[in-house]
């Protein structure tokens, strides 16, 4: 019977196999996340901590690409208020203003609900229209 640790290693190995030859290796090396010798142990699940870090960073990068595409095709003026709150939140976090950060986060969650719905609808629509976009979304979902 395998324990959780070994099941996790197998899971990361499966993700790594799915991502093989997708450019993930290049992204890790060129952005100095991992050295060329470490990338294979990350993608095979051989190094659990590095695999977690690598796949989280890769998932975040793919998520950001989806958001960039969303803002390219949507009317950003509709979300100006949401983005202003987000910028204020970023400043408050940088200045370590905890109470203000909490208040702004709650405000952003309340205001951005519609934006997130629009984002999901946009991603679904793009996946139907574009095979490359669909693959990008599938790889992002693996994270």
C-alpha positions as CSV (number, residue, x, y, z in Angstrom):
1,X,0.0,0.0,0.0
2,X,1.4,3.4,-1.0
3,X,1.3,6.3,1.4
4,X,0.4,9.9,0.6
5,X,4.0,10.9,-0.1
6,X,4.5,8.2,-2.8
7,X,1.1,8.9,-4.4
8,X,2.0,12.5,-4.6
9,X,5.3,11.7,-6.3
10,X,3.4,9.5,-8.8
11,X,0.9,12.3,-9.4
12,X,3.8,14.8,-10.1
13,X,5.4,12.2,-12.4
14,X,2.1,12.0,-14.4
15,X,1.9,15.8,-14.7
16,X,5.5,15.9,-15.8
17,X,4.8,13.3,-18.4
18,X,1.8,15.3,-19.7
19,X,4.0,18.5,-19.8
20,X,7.0,16.8,-21.5
21,X,8.0,18.6,-24.7
22,X,5.5,21.3,-24.0
23,X,8.1,23.9,-23.3
24,X,7.9,23.6,-19.5
25,X,11.6,22.6,-19.3
26,X,12.6,25.7,-21.3
27,X,10.5,28.0,-19.1
28,X,12.0,26.6,-15.9
29,X,15.6,26.9,-17.2
30,X,15.4,30.2,-19.0
31,X,13.7,31.9,-16.1
32,X,16.3,30.5,-13.7
33,X,13.7,28.6,-11.7
34,X,15.7,25.4,-11.9
35,X,19.0,24.4,-13.5
36,X,19.0,22.0,-16.5
37,X,19.9,19.0,-14.4
38,X,17.1,19.6,-11.9
39,X,14.3,20.0,-14.4
40,X,14.0,16.3,-15.0
41,X,13.7,15.5,-11.3
42,X,11.0,18.1,-11.1
43,X,9.0,16.7,-14.0
44,X,9.4,13.1,-12.9
45,X,8.4,13.9,-9.3
46,X,11.8,12.8,-8.1
47,X,12.1,15.9,-5.9
48,X,8.8,16.5,-4.2
49,X,9.5,20.0,-2.8
50,X,10.8,21.3,-6.1
51,X,8.0,19.7,-8.0
52,X,5.4,21.5,-5.9
53,X,7.2,24.8,-6.4
54,X,7.7,24.3,-10.1
55,X,4.2,23.2,-10.9
56,X,2.7,26.1,-8.8
57,X,4.9,28.6,-10.6
58,X,4.0,27.1,-14.0
59,X,0.3,27.2,-13.1
60,X,0.6,30.8,-12.1
61,X,2.3,31.7,-15.3
62,X,-0.4,30.0,-17.4
63,X,-3.1,31.7,-15.3
64,X,-1.5,35.1,-16.0
65,X,-1.5,34.4,-19.8
66,X,-5.2,33.6,-19.6
67,X,-5.9,36.9,-17.9
68,X,-3.8,38.9,-20.4
69,X,-5.8,37.3,-23.2
70,X,-9.0,38.1,-21.4
71,X,-8.1,41.8,-21.0
72,X,-7.1,42.0,-24.7
73,X,-10.5,40.8,-25.9
74,X,-12.7,42.5,-23.3
75,X,-13.6,46.1,-22.5
76,X,-11.3,47.0,-19.7
77,X,-13.2,50.1,-18.8
78,X,-15.9,47.9,-17.4
79,X,-13.5,46.7,-14.8
80,X,-11.7,50.0,-13.9
81,X,-13.1,50.1,-10.4
82,X,-12.0,46.5,-9.7
83,X,-8.5,47.2,-10.9
84,X,-8.2,50.4,-8.9
85,X,-9.2,48.5,-5.7
86,X,-6.6,45.9,-6.7
87,X,-3.9,48.5,-7.1
88,X,-4.7,50.0,-3.7
89,X,-4.6,46.5,-2.2
90,X,-1.1,46.0,-3.7
91,X,0.1,49.2,-2.2
92,X,-1.4,48.4,1.2
93,X,0.3,44.9,1.2
94,X,3.6,46.4,0.2
95,X,3.3,48.9,3.1
96,X,2.3,46.1,5.5
97,X,-1.0,47.8,6.4
98,X,-2.8,44.7,7.5
99,X,-6.2,46.2,8.4
100,X,-6.4,48.2,5.2
101,X,-5.3,45.1,3.2
102,X,-8.1,43.0,4.7
103,X,-10.7,45.7,4.0
104,X,-9.6,46.1,0.4
105,X,-9.5,42.4,-0.2
106,X,-13.1,42.1,1.0
107,X,-14.0,45.0,-1.2
108,X,-12.3,43.5,-4.2
109,X,-14.0,40.1,-3.7
110,X,-17.3,41.8,-3.6
111,X,-16.7,44.0,-6.7
112,X,-14.9,41.5,-8.8
113,X,-17.5,38.7,-8.8
114,X,-18.9,39.7,-12.1
115,X,-15.4,40.1,-13.6
116,X,-14.5,36.5,-12.6
117,X,-17.8,35.2,-14.2
118,X,-16.9,37.1,-17.4
119,X,-13.4,35.7,-17.3
120,X,-14.7,32.1,-17.0
121,X,-17.2,32.7,-19.8
122,X,-14.5,34.2,-22.0
123,X,-12.1,31.3,-21.4
124,X,-14.9,28.7,-22.2
125,X,-15.7,30.6,-25.4
126,X,-12.1,30.8,-26.5
127,X,-11.5,27.1,-25.8
128,X,-14.3,26.3,-28.3
129,X,-12.8,28.6,-30.9
130,X,-9.1,28.0,-30.6
131,X,-7.4,24.6,-30.1
132,X,-4.2,26.2,-28.8
133,X,-6.1,28.2,-26.2
134,X,-7.9,25.0,-25.2
135,X,-4.5,23.2,-24.7
136,X,-3.2,26.2,-22.6
137,X,-6.3,26.0,-20.4
138,X,-6.0,22.2,-20.0
139,X,-2.4,22.6,-18.9
140,X,-3.4,25.4,-16.5
141,X,-6.1,23.2,-15.0
142,X,-3.5,20.5,-14.2
143,X,-2.0,22.8,-11.6
